[in-house]
């Protein structure tokens, strides 16, 4: 009996309380939220789209353009992850191991994912009649298949051999040297070195964002040099 009376009294107090859930009104909506693209526009970065790049080239004759490979053209982290686990799990020494590069350049890019942004850029530049070069800091290895894989995955009509620019005894030219050699006017890359190389060569450098789960850390600071950054280009 006492339990029943207590329950009745509790119910009465709850219904009479000004804090009863039935009387609580939801807070007024102050914002409808923002998209990722809108958030990025708030940053002090010169964000651009592929369409805006295309418009900026309107009226200009066909030119030579260049794309970096790792994290710009291909999400190639699967191969690098495998190489690290196989050759130097506790360090980055694998990056100086010729055996790793022979495998990476010799077919491990079959596990690399073509980046969507690269597909859009290549399609746009091919439509303009531009000559496209792929320039990487990877060392050259005999029998490389990177050229064939990129040609296949991006359906490139006039594929030029990949340019390996590691600046070694066997290959003394770095990216800046090759940008000058091939008269490249516009170069896309994800790394800070890509942007400084473009600037040193007198080319227009445009940043492609590196995916957050890339094997290469730390992530670069997009827009660090005042360069244009392609929005949503991490994929």
N, C-alpha and C positions, 0 to 999 in steps of 0.2 A: 504493500500500500504506500509506504514511504517513497519507494522508488518511482511509483506512478505519479505521486504528487510532485516529486522533484522534477521529473521529466516534463510535466505540464507547466510548471513554473518556469523552467528553462526555455521552453518553447514560447511562452508568453513574452518573456523578456527579450528573446531574440527578435520576435516579430515587432516589438515596440521599439527596439533599438534603432537609433538614427543611422547606425552602421550596418544595418541589415543589407545583405548582398543584393536584395531586390531594389534597394534604394540607391545603390552605388551606380553612378553614371560613368561611362568610360571617358577618359581624358580626351579633350579635343585633339584631332589630328593636326599636327603642326607641319608635317612634311609627308610627301608621297614617296620619299626615297629617291635614290639616284642609281644610275647604272654605272658599271665599271668605267665605261668610256667617259661619263660625266665627271666621275671622280678624278680621272687622269687629267682632264682638261683644267682642273683647279690647280694643278701643279705648275710651277714656273718652267715649263718645258715646251719647246716648239713642236707640238704634236702635228703630224700630217697623216694623210691617208694615201693609198695608191692612186686614187682618182685625182687628188690634189697634186701629186708628183707628176702625173700625166699632164695635167693642165699647165703646170709650170714648164713643161717641155714642148708645149704646143708651138708650132711654127719653127722649131729648131730642127736642123737636119739630123739624119741618123748619126749616132755616135757610138763610141766604145764604152760599155759599162761593165762593171765588175761586181761579183758577189763572193764574199767569204763562204766557206763551206760549213764548218762545224758551228752549230747553233744559229746559223743564218739561212743556209740552204737546206741542211739536214739536221734533224735532232739525232745526233750520232752517239749519244751517251751510252746506249747499250753496248757498243763495241768497246768504248773506253772503260766502262765498268768491268766488262769481262777481262780486258787486258790487265787492269789493276789487280783483280783477284788472282789472275794466273801468274803474273810476273813479279808484282811487288805489292802485296796486300796492305802493307803498313806504310807505304810511301808512294811518291809519284815517280820513282825511278824507272818505271815501265815506259815512261815517255821518252827515255833515252835508249831504249832497248830496240835494236834493229829487228829482232824477232817479232816484237809486237807490231811494229809498223808494217812489216811484211804481211802480217795477217790482217791488220786494219785496212790497209790499202788494197789488199789482195782479195777482198770479198766480204769482210765483216760489215761493210756498209749496206749489205743486203738486209741487215737488221736495223738500219737507220730509218727514221720516219721522215719522209719529205715534208717540209714545213709548208703550211697553207699559204703563208705570206710570200714564200719564194715562188710558189705556183702563180700567184697573182702578179708578182713583179716580172717574172719571165714572160708570161703571156702578154703583159702590157708592152714590154720592150721589144718582143718579137713582132708585135703588131706595128710598132713604130719603124721596124727595120734596123734596130740597133744591133750591134755585134756584142755578144755576151761572153765574158770571160769569167771563169771560176778560179779564184786565187786563194790558196791555202798556205798556212805556215807549216803544214805537215812536210816531213822529208820525203823525197821521191824514193820509190822502191820499184825495182824492175818487175814488169808484169802487173802494174797497178790496174785495178778495175774500177776505180772511182769515176773515171770519165764515162765508162760504159754504163755504170749504175745511174749516174745523174741523167745521162741522155735518155735512158729507158724510163726512169721514174717521172721525169718532167716532160717527156715527149718532145725533146728539143730537136728542131729541124736542122740547124746549122751548128752542131756541137763542136766547140774548140777543145783541144786537149786541156785537161786541168793543169794549172800552173802551180807547181810546188815551190814555195818561196821560203825555205827554212834558213837561208843564208849560211850554208855550210861550205866546207872545202870543195865538196862535189857540186854544190849549187850556191854560188856566191851572191845571188840576187835576193834581196828581201822584198816585202810587199811594196814598199815605196818605189824601189827600183823598177819593179814590174809594172806598176801603175804608170810610171813615166814611159817605160819601154813600149807599152801597148796604147799609149795616148788615151788612157781611160779618163773620162770626164766625170763619171758618177760612180761611187763605190758604196756598196751596202755591206755592213758588218755589225757584229754584236759586241766586239771587244773594244776597249779603249784604244788599243794599238791600231785597230782598223781605222778609227777616226783620225788618229794622229798621222797615220801613213797617208790617208787621203789628203789631209791638209798639207803635208809636206810635199806631196806630188802635185798640188794645185788642183785636186779633184774635189768635187762636191761629195762630202761624206754624209750618208744617211744611216742612222742607227736602226738596226733590227733588234728587238728585245730578246734577251736570252731567257729560256724557260726556267722557272724557279727550281725544277727538279733536274737541272743539268748537272753533269758530272764535273763541270768546271766552276769552282768557287774561288774567291767570293764573286757574287754577281756584280757586274759593272754598274756604274752610276750613269743611267741614261740621261743624255743631255748635258753631260759634264763639260763639254767644250762648246756648248751653245749650238750643237748640231741639231738637225731635224730628227725626230724620233717617230717611227711609224707606230701609230696606236694599235693596240691589240696584236702586235706582231710576235708575241711569244710562242704562238702556235703556227 
